[in-house]
Amino acid sequence: MPRIVTLLFLVSIGPLHLLIGCGSNDPPAPIQTTAHLHSIHFVDRKNGWTAGSNGTIFKTVDGGQSWQDLTTDTEFPLTDTINRIFFTTQDHGWLVSLKGQIYYTVNGGQIWRQQSSGLGNGLTDLFFAKNAFGWAVGGGGIILHTNNGGSSWERQRTPTATHLWAVYFSDQQKGWVVGEKGTILTTKNSGQRWQIQRSKVESALLAVSFSDAENGWVVGVDGIVLRTTNGGRRWKRQTTSVQKTWRSVVAVTPTEGWIAGEDGILLQTLDGGRSWQPKDFGCTQNLLHLFARKGQIWICGAKGTISRQPQ
């Protein structure tokens, strides 16, 4: 029986306490928050943002040595859970929320303006291939697309009504979306047509990442790790030493990948997934998102967890 994941990530945690971020080989400054950080994004080695529950947003301009709390400093009314934050430049960024809202900033997150999604459904992920071309996905098989930086968002037709969890594009034309019941969708024309790819699994798939148009990974509940070397025409299941719910994956190169999930488990492969090695950085919190930028892997998660793994 496949496990169905609700739209709200339910993080299994103990009594609430102020987190001092989980350590790493080269730890960034801790973020003083108990919020669950669902997303982290950098545009270069210095400028980055992380966001999560209760409208929490933090920003760094020095590579994580310090973090500014935009939750209180910005004219930002949202108290909803932010599921994903994404920037294309130091100034221009977007976020999507559990209640289906889309917000946009032109000044690095100091002020956010709402963009109309036309939805009541939750949005779970967001991806921009270029400054103007973006996609957002969520409940009920929703895929939204903008080609004008979010001035307007239009719903794209999809062959499924299942919850969709994640979206990734290798370029402006070619992309993938994953979701409940082993759903994998792909497009070769910016989403004008979405087609089903066979995953051969029935469990929820929560994250997808490609290093190029051919090589990528998909991960999900029940310890599922899927690998393709031909753009998803064939997906092959890989095994890991631990069976966790994997919430995030990054494909750095065709041979190097990282996956993260429950109980602070972080795995790395350098051989295309034939073997996955644990990376112990002293964390037991659930890890919710990974981001690769300029030779570094950034990690965020429950109770304000934030960490960095130099490659």
ABEGO torsion letter per residue (X at the ends): XBBBBBABBBBBBBBBBBBBBBBBABBBBBBBBABBBABBBBABAABBBBBBBGGBBBBBAAGGABBBBAAAABBBABABBBABBBBABAABBBBBBAAGBBBBBAAGGABBBBBBAGBABBBABBBBABAABBBBBBBGGBBBBBAAGGABBBBBBBABABBBABBBBABAABBBBBBBGGBBBBBAAGGABBBBBBAGBABBBABBBBABAABBBBBBBGGBBBBBAAGGABBBBBBBABBBBBABBBBABAABBBBBBBGGBBBBBAAGGABBBBBBAGBABBBABBBBBGGBBBBBBBGGBBBBBBX
